[in-house]
Amino acid sequence: MKPPFFMNRKEGARMDWMSMISDVGFPIIVTFYLLNRIETKVDQLTQSINDLAMSFK
């Protein structure tokens, strides 16, 4: 049975890590960027709803 790639101590282990980071890193960066944008929109929407509720009182 072949050990998992992260337990491989051969010469190619560094390339496996670099490949994994390049494959997984970009989607993670994009996800954090989009979550940050959505968070600011949700904060603005919450503030608008609170302002609207206060105007009815």
Backbone torsions as a table, in degrees:
resi	resn	phi	psi	omega
1	MET	NA	136.7	-177.2
2	LYS	-84.5	133.3	179.1
3	PRO	-70.0	158.6	177.2
4	PRO	-59.4	155.4	-174.4
5	PHE	-61.6	-30.6	-177.5
6	PHE	-76.5	-12.9	176.8
7	MET	-95.8	-1.1	-179.0
8	ASN	-75.3	125.3	-178.9
9	ARG	-103.7	13.5	-178.9
10	LYS	-78.7	178.4	-179.2
11	GLU	-60.6	-34.5	-176.3
12	GLY	-79.6	-3.1	-177.6
13	ALA	-62.9	-38.3	179.6
14	ARG	-63.9	-39.6	178.8
15	MET	-66.8	-35.0	177.1
16	ASP	-62.5	-44.1	179.0
17	TRP	-64.3	-44.1	-179.8
18	MET	-63.6	-39.6	178.3
19	SER	-64.9	-43.4	-179.9
20	MET	-63.6	-43.5	-179.9
21	ILE	-63.8	-42.8	-179.6
22	SER	-69.3	-33.2	179.2
23	ASP	-75.6	-38.7	-174.3
24	VAL	-96.3	-29.3	-175.0
25	GLY	-62.3	-44.8	-178.1
26	PHE	-61.4	-48.9	177.4
27	PRO	-61.0	-33.1	178.3
28	ILE	-66.5	-43.5	178.8
29	ILE	-61.7	-46.0	179.8
30	VAL	-63.0	-40.4	179.1
31	THR	-62.6	-46.1	178.7
32	PHE	-62.9	-39.2	178.3
33	TYR	-62.0	-48.0	-179.0
34	LEU	-66.9	-39.5	177.4
35	LEU	-62.7	-37.7	178.2
36	ASN	-64.5	-43.1	178.4
37	ARG	-64.6	-42.9	179.9
38	ILE	-65.2	-38.8	-179.7
39	GLU	-61.1	-42.6	179.4
40	THR	-65.9	-37.2	177.8
41	LYS	-66.2	-40.5	179.3
42	VAL	-66.5	-39.3	177.4
43	ASP	-62.8	-42.1	177.9
44	GLN	-64.8	-41.5	178.8
45	LEU	-64.3	-41.4	177.7
46	THR	-62.0	-43.8	178.6
47	GLN	-63.4	-41.4	178.6
48	SER	-63.8	-41.2	178.0
49	ILE	-65.1	-41.8	178.0
50	ASN	-64.1	-41.2	177.7
51	ASP	-63.4	-41.3	178.3
52	LEU	-63.8	-41.7	178.5
53	ALA	-63.7	-38.2	179.7
54	MET	-68.9	-31.3	-179.0
55	SER	-71.3	-22.2	178.3
56	PHE	-81.7	-16.4	-177.4
57	LYS	-81.4	NA	NA
